[in-house]
Amino acid sequence: MEPFSLQKAFTLIEPGPVLLMTTASGMKRDVMTLTWHMVVDFSPRFAISTGPWNFSWRLLKAGGTCVLAVPPADWIRKVIAVGMISGAETDKFARFDLETEQGRYAPPLLTGCIGCIECRVLRFFEEGIVLLQGEQAWLNPQKADSPRIHAVGDGRFVTDGAAADYRSLMAEKLPEGV
Ligand SMILES: Cc1cc2nc3c(=O)[nH]c(=O)nc-3n(C[C@H](O)[C@H](O)[C@H](O)COP(=O)(O)O)c2cc1C
C-alpha cells in the first residue's frame, strides 16, 4: 500500500462498495464485512452501522480506531466468508489468508485490497451508528483499477461496470484538489 491523498479518500467509499473493516485492541484484532456505510463529508468523515452482536464492535469501542478497506471483486467469496463467522474465537486473518501491513494505528491494513482508510472514532450513537474521521488513506497501485463489489442486500452482488467522466458538468461542486 502507498499513501493516498486524504482529500480524495472519500472517493474510495462514495461508490458504496462492500468493505472489510479491521479493528484491534490489546492483543486482539479482527476483521468483519460491512455494507452499511456512507460518506458524511469531504474531510473525510464516514458513518457506519454495526452493533454489539459483532466482536469487531468490542474492539472498536476499546481501541477507538479502525481501517475501512475496499476489497476487489475477485475477493467476493472471501468477503462473504469473513462476514459469516465471528472473530471472537477465530483468527480470521489466518483462516482467510489475509495479508496485512501496519499503518498509523493498531488495526492492520489489508494488503490485497484496492485501498484502505485509517479512521478514528468521533462518536458512538445509541442506535449503533458510528461516526468516523478518516486520518490516513492508502492505495494499492496494482489494484487501483480493479472492479469493486456492491451488495444488493439479499445475497446478490454486483460489480463495477463501465466508468464515465462527467467532471465538466459538476466542476463547481468538486472540492479543490479532487
Ligand atoms: C455481505 C455482508 C455485509 C455485511 N454488512 C454488515 C454491516 O453493514 N453491519 C454489520 O453490523 N454487520 C454486517 N455484516 C455481518 C458481519 O460482517 C458479521 O456479523 C461478522 O461475522 C462479524 O464478525 P465479528 O464478530 O468478527 O466482528 C455483513 C455480512 C455480510 C456477509
The ligand as an ORCA input file, in Angstrom:
! r2SCAN-3c Opt
* xyz 0 1
  C     -22.186     -9.070      2.672
  C     -22.236     -8.790      4.157
  C     -22.430     -7.499      4.613
  C     -22.487     -7.207      5.982
  N     -22.678     -5.913      6.403
  C     -22.745     -5.640      7.733
  C     -22.936     -4.304      8.193
  O     -23.000     -3.350      7.426
  N     -23.015     -4.121      9.538
  C     -22.926     -5.144     10.444
  O     -23.006     -4.911     11.652
  N     -22.729     -6.418     10.027
  C     -22.623     -6.678      8.700
  N     -22.406     -7.955      8.279
  C     -22.273     -9.021      9.287
  C     -20.890     -9.078      9.924
  O     -19.867     -8.990      8.961
  C     -20.794    -10.413     10.701
  O     -21.684    -10.358     11.805
  C     -19.372    -10.758     11.111
  O     -19.343    -12.156     11.325
  C     -18.917    -10.049     12.352
  O     -17.670    -10.565     12.689
  P     -17.008    -10.300     14.101
  O     -17.911    -10.953     15.161
  O     -15.686    -10.990     13.979
  O     -16.926     -8.842     14.298
  C     -22.327     -8.263      6.921
  C     -22.104     -9.574      6.467
  C     -22.057     -9.824      5.095
  C     -21.810    -11.246      4.634
*
